Amino acid sequence: MASQDITPVGADSAKVSLLNDPRIRGYIYQAVVLAVIFGVGYWVVNNTIANLQRAHLASGFGFLDGRSGFDISSHPFTNYSSDSTYITALYVGFLNTLLVAVAGIITATFLGFIIGVGRLSHNWLIRKLCTVYVEVFRNIPPLLVIFFWYSGVLAILPQARQSIALPFSTYLNNRGFFFPVPVFGEGAWLAGVAFVVALIGTFFVRRWAYKRQMATGQQFPVLWTAAALIIGLPLLAFGLKGFPLTFDRPVLGAFNLSGGSLVGPEFMSLYLALSFYTASFIAEIVRSGIRGVGRGQSEAAHALGLRAGTTTRLVVVPQAMRIIIPPLSSQYLNLTKNSSLAVAVGYPDLFAVGGTILNQTGRSIEVVAIFIIVYLSLSVATSLFMNWFNAKMALVER
Amino acid sequence: MKNLVLKSVLGASALVLLATAAASAGTLDDVKKKGFVQCGVNTGLAGFAAPNDKGEWSGFDVDYCRAVAAAVFGDATKVKFTPLSAKDRLPALQSGEIDVLIRNTTWTLSRDTQGFDFPGVNYYDGQGFMINSKKLSGINSALQLSGASVCVQAGTTTELNLADYFKANKMQYNPVVFEKLEEVNAAYDAGRCDVYTTDQSGLYAIRLTLSAPDDHVVLPEIISKEPLGPVVRQGDSQWADVVRWTHFALLTAEELGITKANVEELTKSDSPEIKRVLGQEANTKLGTDLGLTNDWVVNIVKAVGNYGELFESNVGAGSKLKIARGINAQWSKGGLQYAMPIR
């Protein structure tokens, strides 16, 4: 295509042809590749649209305003009913995806750190147990782990009438975990205010303590003070108002326990499976991170007179974090994307709800496009956050 | 403007859709060229579409697929089956993965206008409820189900009727939704929900597969009309005609008393009607106008029998399901099955 551009190398050989200039040549190659990519992309899009129109398929996103007509079992934070629109249904699915992803990420991180550190323990039993955990969960497909929890553990819990009664009016049966919901009476707002005040107070105490240590070398028990503030202050405020709190407890109805709130086995199995599965990878990342910090670092810290705990907190972990964070981001992305396996146990995540909408409306293109955009944005948002966190933890060179 | 938004979005999802290009008009020619009918069926619903103990697909809907193959090729074995979940069935037809969908699919206006055509109704059904009568002994009506957990398959009209019924009767319920029929069955059998809802024919079929079939009863209420039938892509009336008239041929054969056993013999019949239907009239063009051969009805009936035979052997008295003909009887016997005249 660019044949006209080729100019024969003339007798004037002192001047090198533009074509033989590696820089220019590089530009030309890149331009050609870019043009080909755009060309193919344009052809694919055009061809698709033409075919869709011929099959009477594509007609935009207008259908999202229609009445959904179906119910969704779990719709936290929203007032969803069968009268809501398709877009609301998708939003409910999105929230459910987000809920299980965030809860899974938090649990997997805690579990992964504990097990990763456990694998480095001096205690033989702990070390071996953690190794077995990692090897078992990392070598099983996540779908199987989900089924293990759903069919193997949660489905064999007793029926509603034989619910296992647990402390604090909570119950466990094959319909899920039922727990009482606190109903705040009049004046409960004061406790909320007290909580915020305690948080702000903690922030200032911490700053003051740091400054004082820098100036005088004296330490201040920040942790205990913070705990006392954050727990004590709201409790005090609550007491002043005479504890305006009642509980909506679950009671046995005709079919099931009613009242209170419940976490269904679908959410539980997905959440547990994703956490346990991802934790095994995180454990390995943590182990490699800690191993990656040179032995000399802790030896130097010991030589300076730091105790073992302080050495870990101030010397080893900050350096290990720099190794841990980048692969950790990938695990978070994996967990979020794996949450679409929810469809196997009937948890109404974005993928499951979107699939139902796809079936009811026949708008496969639009729904798949929404899937792609949402999962892509979720992943990009997680990546951006983790990059920011990584930059914050990175070695600051002065 | 809308188109522009769509265009930019499609850039991302276009690759998924390349398969769509394969779908085109002229399905009959395509089918003849490749030598078999690709038929979408249920993943496993006893009596309608399920692999039998020899590993062959069998059932009412499966036999309809065979009838279409017999009409096109004169050979009922020239058919391949694609088991599809409720959610995947319509996209599979849209994308051209299958030629015809015969998978107890309800004929609705929205489906009819979204790129599909329903050539006929091969089974008139209605949605019902099944409960475990041993566990819930006091319940004998669907109106007592407030507060129950209900197992239902995702992406079905059943799911929508369920929401409407409970709303109209001001009852609460908790939907437990699965994509695959097997998953719904397993969840109901394990006691994850109190109630199973789907088409009544399906409930009877599923009851047989539960661990203790006798503990379960189907409640009397029918809450919806579920006309189930084959589905083809819109915009290909020739192929729709082949499927439609295969259905009518099965019904007509029953009306005229043409069975699998006597069809060969009846080709020599003197009755002008039977002669016409079986393509024995002189210079007949009925079959060729349809794009088939003139003995297409003979081929269908010889391969699978007539509508009544299909019904009895798969879901009726001759099967484990023992479903009564009911509204699926011939119009002349008080039912709704009515074939347009073959002439």
Chai-1 contact restraints between the chains, C-beta under 6 A:
chainA,res_idxA,chainB,res_idxB,connection_type,confidence,min_distance_angstrom,max_distance_angstrom,comment,restraint_id
A,V44,B,A14,contact,1.0,0.0,6.0,A-B,restraint_1
A,V45,B,L10,contact,1.0,0.0,6.0,A-B,restraint_2
A,V45,B,G11,contact,1.0,0.0,6.0,A-B,restraint_3
A,V45,B,A14,contact,1.0,0.0,6.0,A-B,restraint_4
A,T48,B,L10,contact,1.0,0.0,6.0,A-B,restraint_5
A,T48,B,A14,contact,1.0,0.0,6.0,A-B,restraint_6
A,T48,B,L17,contact,1.0,0.0,6.0,A-B,restraint_7
A,N51,B,T20,contact,1.0,0.0,6.0,A-B,restraint_8
A,N51,B,A21,contact,1.0,0.0,6.0,A-B,restraint_9
A,A55,B,A23,contact,1.0,0.0,6.0,A-B,restraint_10
A,H56,B,G115,contact,1.0,0.0,6.0,A-B,restraint_11
A,G60,B,K2,contact,1.0,0.0,6.0,A-B,restraint_12
A,G60,B,L6,contact,1.0,0.0,6.0,A-B,restraint_13
A,G69,B,L160,contact,1.0,0.0,6.0,A-B,restraint_14
A,G69,B,A163,contact,1.0,0.0,6.0,A-B,restraint_15
A,F70,B,E159,contact,1.0,0.0,6.0,A-B,restraint_16
A,F70,B,L160,contact,1.0,0.0,6.0,A-B,restraint_17
A,F70,B,A163,contact,1.0,0.0,6.0,A-B,restraint_18
A,D71,B,A163,contact,1.0,0.0,6.0,A-B,restraint_19
A,D71,B,P175,contact,1.0,0.0,6.0,A-B,restraint_20
A,S73,B,N174,contact,1.0,0.0,6.0,A-B,restraint_21
A,S73,B,P175,contact,1.0,0.0,6.0,A-B,restraint_22
A,S82,B,A163,contact,1.0,0.0,6.0,A-B,restraint_23
A,A155,B,A190,contact,1.0,0.0,6.0,A-B,restraint_24
A,Q159,B,G191,contact,1.0,0.0,6.0,A-B,restraint_25
A,N174,B,G191,contact,1.0,0.0,6.0,A-B,restraint_26
A,G253,B,G147,contact,1.0,0.0,6.0,A-B,restraint_27
A,A254,B,G147,contact,1.0,0.0,6.0,A-B,restraint_28
A,F255,B,G147,contact,1.0,0.0,6.0,A-B,restraint_29
A,F255,B,A148,contact,1.0,0.0,6.0,A-B,restraint_30
A,F255,B,D194,contact,1.0,0.0,6.0,A-B,restraint_31
A,V343,B,E179,contact,1.0,0.0,6.0,A-B,restraint_32
A,G346,B,V177,contact,1.0,0.0,6.0,A-B,restraint_33
A,G346,B,F178,contact,1.0,0.0,6.0,A-B,restraint_34
A,G355,B,K87,contact,1.0,0.0,6.0,A-B,restraint_35
A,T356,B,A154,contact,1.0,0.0,6.0,A-B,restraint_36
A,T356,B,G155,contact,1.0,0.0,6.0,A-B,restraint_37
A,N359,B,K87,contact,1.0,0.0,6.0,A-B,restraint_38
A,N359,B,G155,contact,1.0,0.0,6.0,A-B,restraint_39
A,G362,B,L90,contact,1.0,0.0,6.0,A-B,restraint_40
A,G362,B,Q114,contact,1.0,0.0,6.0,A-B,restraint_41
A,S364,B,P91,contact,1.0,0.0,6.0,A-B,restraint_42
A,V368,B,S13,contact,1.0,0.0,6.0,A-B,restraint_43
A,V368,B,V16,contact,1.0,0.0,6.0,A-B,restraint_44
A,A369,B,V9,contact,1.0,0.0,6.0,A-B,restraint_45
A,A369,B,S13,contact,1.0,0.0,6.0,A-B,restraint_46
A,I372,B,A12,contact,1.0,0.0,6.0,A-B,restraint_47
A,I372,B,S13,contact,1.0,0.0,6.0,A-B,restraint_48
